[in-house]
Amino acid sequence: MQYRVFPKIPDLEISALSLGAMRLPVLNGDEGRIDPDALDAMLRAAEEAGINYLDTAYIYHDGKSEEAVGRALSRTGLRGEFLVATKSPTWLVKSESDWEKFLSEQLGRLGTERIDFYLLHALTASRWEKVLRLKGLEFLRKAQADGRIGHIGFSFHDSLEVFKRIVDGWEGWEFCQVQYNYLDTEFQAGREGIRYAASKELGVIVMEPLRGGGLAVLPREAREVFARWPVPRMPAEWALRFALDPQEVVTVLSGMGSESQIWENAAVADASRANSITAKETALYDEVRAYFKEKMPVPCTTCGYCLPCPNKIPIPEVFAIYNTWAAFPDRREDRRRWYESAYRRSGIGGDACVSCGECVPKCPQGIAIPDRLAEAHHKLS
């Protein structure tokens, strides 16, 4: 396995491929019933393949992922072989004491006294303001000082401008986690954000390199474009190679669900060197990207000019979820669940729009935002 390092943690090597515990094998189709035998086998395969970074979160698998991961690490005796990462559910935090409440619960779920990498989950402009208001950074410093967490970072879902604000907003960040794949080069933080984070010596973790698995199962038209390359490659290989190409990227996080996926993706990650994609390969990526953009119902570029919304709706995020839902049929249930848990239940889904119209004249694309929010909410509900 290829290994890379975070600029602020130069003595700690991280595998180029990381295992995300958000799409684990389950029993009888129940997201909350993770198959323990299959998970044990996956952890053994990951360790053997050289993967040493394991990512979970408070909400994954209906809140059961952390506990399942903790028990599996105990059963297999592999706790010492993995750097374990999890995330504080920022949208559920309502008071200063909640930071402690969630961390204590997560330590218990994972069955550990220390979480190696701890992230503030899915930061946006409004959640960043909450972190500052409720003294979340002070809590992270304290938890790091007493040894309960090792390294501090954040995952992100907002505009590039907000990303830069958060990066510059605290000197304690050691790493960040951003969405990046060959469809989302300018989405949220994007390629520019990756460069910016690295310029501030933050390690960069890429999430959604396969767009939740959508880029591993391509439609015929997209497959035919990649088939013009003289060396045959599976769709997942094209996606992982792209995500690992920026020299600033330390590791790519993939929510794998089987041993075979681990072995296949590990082989690609081991062989994918930074800055190795050629101009001819780039042209193929561009062509496939153009194909998918035609399939997406809302021509949102995630510029963020529509923000802030008076009702705090993260408009570009809702449209991004809807576009993914429309373009990738295999991901519809996954996107529906994410919209329900992180947006609608928090009162910031499309149904929170009151059609005030404040956003409409701000949109460079001329999108009828209230109408499209209602459409997105209907489809995702």
C-alpha positions as CSV (number, residue, x, y, z in Angstrom):
1,M,0.0,0.0,0.0
2,Q,1.1,3.5,-0.8
3,Y,1.4,5.9,2.2
4,R,1.3,9.6,2.5
5,V,1.5,12.1,5.5
6,F,-0.3,15.1,6.9
7,P,1.9,18.2,6.9
8,K,1.4,18.8,10.6
9,I,1.8,15.1,11.5
10,P,4.9,14.1,9.4
11,D,5.8,11.1,11.5
12,L,2.5,9.3,11.0
13,E,2.0,7.5,7.7
14,I,-1.6,7.2,6.4
15,S,-2.7,4.7,3.8
16,A,-3.7,6.2,0.4
17,L,-7.0,4.3,0.7
18,S,-9.1,4.6,3.9
19,L,-12.1,2.5,4.9
20,G,-15.3,4.3,5.5
21,A,-17.9,2.6,7.8
22,M,-21.0,4.1,6.3
23,R,-22.0,1.4,3.7
24,L,-21.2,-1.8,5.6
25,P,-22.9,-5.1,4.9
26,V,-26.2,-5.4,6.8
27,L,-28.7,-8.2,7.8
28,N,-32.1,-8.4,6.1
29,G,-31.7,-4.9,4.5
30,D,-31.8,-3.2,7.9
31,E,-29.3,-0.3,8.0
32,G,-29.1,-0.6,11.8
33,R,-28.2,-4.3,11.8
34,I,-24.6,-4.5,10.6
35,D,-23.4,-8.0,9.8
36,P,-20.7,-8.7,12.4
37,D,-19.1,-11.6,10.6
38,A,-18.8,-9.7,7.3
39,L,-17.5,-6.7,9.1
40,D,-14.8,-8.8,10.9
41,A,-13.7,-10.2,7.6
42,M,-13.6,-6.7,6.0
43,L,-11.4,-5.4,8.8
44,R,-9.0,-8.3,8.4
45,A,-8.9,-7.8,4.7
46,A,-8.3,-4.1,5.1
47,E,-5.4,-4.7,7.5
48,E,-3.9,-7.2,5.2
49,A,-4.2,-4.8,2.3
50,G,-2.3,-2.2,4.2
51,I,-5.2,0.1,5.0
52,N,-4.7,1.8,8.4
53,Y,-7.3,4.6,8.6
54,L,-10.9,3.7,9.6
55,D,-13.6,6.4,9.5
56,T,-17.0,6.3,11.1
57,A,-19.5,8.8,12.5
58,Y,-22.3,9.2,15.1
59,I,-25.1,8.9,12.6
60,Y,-23.9,6.2,10.2
61,H,-26.1,3.1,9.8
62,D,-28.9,4.7,11.9
63,G,-26.5,5.4,14.7
64,K,-25.1,1.9,14.9
65,S,-21.8,2.2,13.0
66,E,-19.6,3.3,15.8
67,E,-20.7,0.5,18.1
68,A,-20.3,-2.1,15.4
69,V,-16.8,-0.9,14.5
70,G,-15.8,-0.8,18.2
71,R,-17.0,-4.4,18.8
72,A,-15.4,-5.6,15.5
73,L,-12.0,-4.1,16.5
74,S,-12.3,-5.8,19.8
75,R,-13.3,-9.2,18.4
76,T,-10.5,-9.2,15.8
77,G,-7.9,-7.7,18.0
78,L,-7.1,-5.1,15.4
79,R,-7.6,-1.9,17.3
80,G,-3.9,-1.2,17.3
81,E,-3.7,-1.6,13.5
82,F,-6.1,1.2,12.7
83,L,-6.2,4.9,13.2
84,V,-9.9,5.4,14.2
85,A,-11.7,8.5,13.1
86,T,-15.2,9.6,14.0
87,K,-17.2,12.9,14.0
88,S,-19.1,15.1,16.3
89,P,-22.7,15.6,14.9
90,T,-22.6,19.4,14.9
91,W,-26.3,19.8,13.8
92,L,-27.4,17.9,16.9
93,V,-25.4,20.1,19.3
94,K,-27.7,22.5,21.1
95,S,-25.7,23.6,24.1
96,E,-22.1,23.8,25.3
97,S,-22.4,20.6,27.3
98,D,-23.4,18.7,24.2
99,W,-19.8,18.5,22.9
100,E,-18.9,16.5,26.0
101,K,-22.1,14.4,25.9
102,F,-21.5,13.3,22.3
103,L,-17.8,12.6,22.7
104,S,-18.3,10.6,25.9
105,E,-21.0,8.6,24.1
106,Q,-18.8,8.0,21.1
107,L,-15.9,6.8,23.2
108,G,-18.3,4.3,24.8
109,R,-19.7,3.1,21.5
110,L,-16.2,2.6,20.1
111,G,-15.0,0.9,23.3
112,T,-11.9,3.0,23.4
113,E,-10.3,5.6,25.6
114,R,-8.9,7.6,22.7
115,I,-10.2,8.6,19.3
116,D,-7.2,9.1,17.0
117,F,-8.8,11.5,14.6
118,Y,-11.9,13.6,15.6
119,L,-13.8,15.8,13.2
120,L,-16.5,18.3,13.4
121,H,-19.0,16.7,11.0
122,A,-20.4,18.4,7.9
123,L,-19.5,22.0,8.7
124,T,-21.4,24.8,7.0
125,A,-21.5,28.5,7.6
126,S,-24.3,28.2,10.1
127,R,-22.8,25.3,11.9
128,W,-19.4,27.0,12.1
129,E,-21.1,30.0,13.8
130,K,-22.7,27.5,16.2
131,V,-19.3,26.0,16.9
132,L,-17.9,29.4,17.8
133,R,-20.9,30.4,19.8
134,L,-21.0,27.2,21.8
135,K,-17.3,27.1,22.4
136,G,-16.7,23.9,20.4
137,L,-13.1,24.7,19.7
138,E,-12.3,25.3,23.3
139,F,-13.8,21.9,24.0
140,L,-11.7,20.2,21.3
141,R,-8.5,21.7,22.8
142,K,-9.4,20.4,26.2
143,A,-10.3,16.9,24.9
144,Q,-7.0,16.8,23.0
145,A,-5.1,17.9,26.0
146,D,-6.6,15.2,28.2
147,G,-5.8,12.6,25.6
148,R,-9.3,11.6,24.6
149,I,-8.8,12.7,21.1
150,G,-5.6,12.7,19.1
151,H,-5.9,15.0,16.0
152,I,-8.5,17.5,15.2
153,G,-10.2,18.3,11.8
154,F,-13.5,18.9,10.1
155,S,-15.5,17.6,7.2
156,F,-17.2,20.2,5.0
157,H,-20.4,20.9,3.0
158,D,-20.7,24.5,1.9
159,S,-19.1,27.0,-0.5
160,L,-15.4,27.6,-1.2
161,E,-15.6,31.0,0.5
162,V,-17.0,29.4,3.7
163,F,-14.3,26.7,3.5
164,K,-11.5,29.3,3.4
165,R,-13.2,31.1,6.3
166,I,-13.2,27.9,8.4
167,V,-9.6,27.0,7.5
168,D,-8.4,30.4,8.5
169,G,-10.7,30.5,11.5
170,W,-8.6,28.4,13.8
171,E,-5.0,27.5,14.1
172,G,-5.8,24.1,15.7
173,W,-6.9,22.4,12.6
174,E,-4.7,19.5,11.5
175,F,-6.7,18.1,8.6
176,C,-9.9,18.5,6.7
177,Q,-12.2,16.2,4.8
178,V,-13.8,17.4,1.5
179,Q,-15.9,15.9,-1.3
180,Y,-13.9,15.5,-4.5
181,N,-14.3,13.3,-7.6
182,Y,-14.2,13.8,-11.3
183,L,-17.7,15.2,-11.3
184,D,-17.2,17.5,-8.3
185,T,-14.0,19.4,-9.2
186,E,-15.6,22.8,-8.4
187,F,-18.3,21.6,-5.9
188,Q,-18.1,23.0,-2.4
189,A,-14.3,23.2,-1.5
190,G,-13.3,21.6,-4.8
191,R,-9.9,21.5,-6.3
192,E,-9.2,25.1,-5.3
193,G,-10.1,24.4,-1.7
194,I,-7.8,21.4,-1.6
195,R,-4.9,23.6,-2.7
196,Y,-5.9,26.2,-0.2
197,A,-6.0,23.8,2.7
198,A,-2.6,22.4,1.8
199,S,-1.2,25.9,1.6
200,K,-2.2,26.3,5.3
201,E,-0.5,22.9,6.1
202,L,-3.8,21.0,6.6
203,G,-3.8,17.4,5.6
204,V,-6.5,16.7,3.0
205,I,-8.8,13.7,3.1
206,V,-11.1,13.1,0.1
207,M,-14.5,11.7,0.7
208,E,-17.0,10.6,-2.0
209,P,-14.3,9.6,-4.6
210,L,-16.9,7.3,-6.1
211,R,-19.9,9.6,-5.3
212,G,-21.4,7.0,-3.0
213,G,-20.7,4.2,-5.4
214,G,-22.3,5.9,-8.4
215,L,-19.1,6.3,-10.3
216,A,-18.5,2.5,-9.9
217,V,-21.6,1.6,-11.9
218,L,-21.6,3.9,-14.9
219,P,-24.3,4.1,-17.6
220,R,-23.4,2.8,-21.1
221,E,-22.7,6.2,-22.5
222,A,-20.1,7.0,-19.9
223,R,-18.5,3.5,-20.1
224,E,-18.1,4.0,-23.9
225,V,-16.1,7.2,-23.3
226,F,-13.6,5.5,-21.0
227,A,-13.5,2.5,-23.2
228,R,-11.6,4.6,-25.8
229,W,-8.5,4.5,-23.4
230,P,-6.1,1.8,-24.7
231,V,-5.7,0.2,-21.3
232,P,-9.0,-1.3,-19.9
233,R,-10.0,0.0,-16.5
234,M,-13.0,-0.6,-14.3
235,P,-15.1,2.5,-13.5
236,A,-14.0,2.5,-9.9
237,E,-10.3,2.6,-11.0
238,W,-11.0,5.7,-13.1
239,A,-12.6,7.4,-10.1
240,L,-10.0,6.5,-7.5
241,R,-7.1,7.5,-9.8
242,F,-8.6,10.9,-10.2
243,A,-9.2,11.5,-6.5
244,L,-5.6,10.4,-5.6
245,D,-4.0,12.5,-8.4
246,P,-3.7,15.9,-6.5
247,Q,-0.4,15.8,-4.6
248,E,-2.1,17.6,-1.7
249,V,-4.4,14.6,-1.0
250,V,-3.2,12.3,1.8
251,T,-5.9,9.6,1.7
252,V,-9.1,8.8,-0.2
253,L,-12.0,7.6,1.9
254,S,-14.2,5.0,0.4
255,G,-17.4,3.5,1.9
256,M,-16.7,-0.1,0.9
257,G,-19.1,-2.9,1.6
258,S,-17.2,-6.1,0.9
259,E,-13.8,-7.8,1.0
260,S,-13.6,-7.8,-2.8
261,Q,-14.1,-4.0,-3.0
262,I,-11.3,-3.6,-0.4
263,W,-8.9,-5.7,-2.4
264,E,-9.8,-4.1,-5.8
265,N,-9.6,-0.5,-4.5
266,A,-6.4,-1.1,-2.5
267,A,-4.6,-2.3,-5.6
268,V,-5.7,0.9,-7.4
269,A,-4.7,3.1,-4.5
270,D,-1.3,1.5,-4.2
271,A,-0.6,2.1,-7.9
272,S,-2.0,5.6,-8.2
273,R,0.7,8.2,-7.9
274,A,0.2,11.9,-7.6
275,N,0.3,14.1,-10.7
276,S,0.2,11.1,-13.0
277,I,-3.0,11.8,-15.0
278,T,-2.2,12.7,-18.6
279,A,-3.9,15.4,-20.8
280,K,-5.6,12.6,-22.9
281,E,-7.0,11.0,-19.7
282,T,-8.2,14.5,-18.6
283,A,-10.1,14.9,-21.8
284,L,-12.0,11.7,-21.2
285,Y,-12.8,12.8,-17.6
286,D,-14.1,16.1,-19.0
287,E,-16.3,14.3,-21.5
288,V,-17.9,12.0,-18.9
289,R,-18.4,15.0,-16.6
290,A,-20.3,16.8,-19.4
291,Y,-22.5,13.8,-20.0
292,F,-23.6,13.7,-16.3
293,K,-24.2,17.4,-16.1
294,E,-26.8,17.1,-18.8
295,K,-28.6,14.5,-16.7
296,M,-28.9,16.7,-13.6
297,P,-32.3,18.5,-13.2
298,V,-31.0,21.7,-11.5
299,P,-28.2,23.6,-13.2
300,C,-26.8,24.7,-9.9
301,T,-23.0,25.5,-9.9
302,T,-22.9,25.7,-6.0
303,C,-21.6,29.3,-6.3
304,G,-23.5,30.1,-3.1
305,Y,-24.6,33.6,-4.3
306,C,-28.2,32.6,-3.2
307,L,-27.0,32.5,0.5
308,P,-27.7,33.2,3.2
309,C,-31.3,32.0,3.1
310,P,-33.5,33.7,5.8
311,N,-34.7,30.3,6.8
312,K,-31.2,28.9,6.9
313,I,-31.7,26.4,4.0
314,P,-28.3,25.4,2.5
315,I,-29.8,25.8,-1.0
316,P,-26.7,24.5,-3.0
317,E,-26.5,21.4,-0.7
318,V,-30.2,20.5,-1.2
319,F,-29.8,20.8,-5.0
320,A,-26.6,18.7,-5.0
321,I,-28.4,15.9,-3.2
322,Y,-31.3,16.2,-5.6
323,N,-29.0,16.1,-8.7
324,T,-27.2,13.1,-7.4
325,W,-30.6,11.4,-6.7
326,A,-31.6,12.1,-10.3
327,A,-28.4,11.2,-12.1
328,F,-27.6,8.0,-10.1
329,P,-30.6,5.7,-9.7
330,D,-28.6,3.3,-7.5
331,R,-28.0,6.1,-5.0
332,R,-31.6,7.3,-4.6
333,E,-32.3,5.6,-1.2
334,D,-28.9,6.6,0.1
335,R,-29.6,10.3,-0.8
336,R,-33.1,10.2,0.5
337,R,-31.9,9.0,3.9
338,W,-29.2,11.6,4.1
339,Y,-31.7,14.4,3.2
340,E,-34.1,13.2,5.8
341,S,-31.6,12.9,8.6
342,A,-29.4,15.9,8.0
343,Y,-31.8,18.4,6.4
344,R,-35.5,17.8,6.8
345,R,-35.4,16.8,10.4
346,S,-33.2,19.8,11.2
347,G,-35.7,22.1,9.6
348,I,-33.5,23.2,6.7
349,G,-34.9,21.0,4.0
350,G,-36.7,22.3,0.9
351,D,-40.0,22.4,2.8
352,A,-38.6,25.2,5.0
353,C,-38.8,27.5,2.0
354,V,-41.6,30.1,2.3
355,S,-41.1,31.5,-1.2
356,C,-39.9,34.9,-0.1
357,G,-38.0,35.1,-3.3
358,E,-34.9,36.8,-1.8
359,C,-32.6,34.3,-3.4
360,V,-34.0,34.3,-7.0
361,P,-32.4,37.6,-8.3
362,K,-29.1,36.5,-6.8
363,C,-28.8,33.3,-8.9
364,P,-26.5,33.7,-11.9
365,Q,-28.1,30.6,-13.5
366,G,-31.6,32.1,-13.3
367,I,-32.9,29.1,-11.3
368,A,-36.5,29.5,-10.0
369,I,-35.1,28.4,-6.6
370,P,-38.4,28.2,-4.5
371,D,-40.0,26.0,-7.2
372,R,-37.0,23.8,-7.5
373,L,-36.6,23.4,-3.7
374,A,-40.2,22.3,-3.6
375,E,-39.6,19.8,-6.4
376,A,-36.4,18.5,-4.7
377,H,-38.2,18.1,-1.4
378,H,-41.1,16.2,-3.1
379,K,-38.7,13.8,-4.9
380,L,-36.5,13.3,-1.8
381,S,-39.3,12.7,0.7
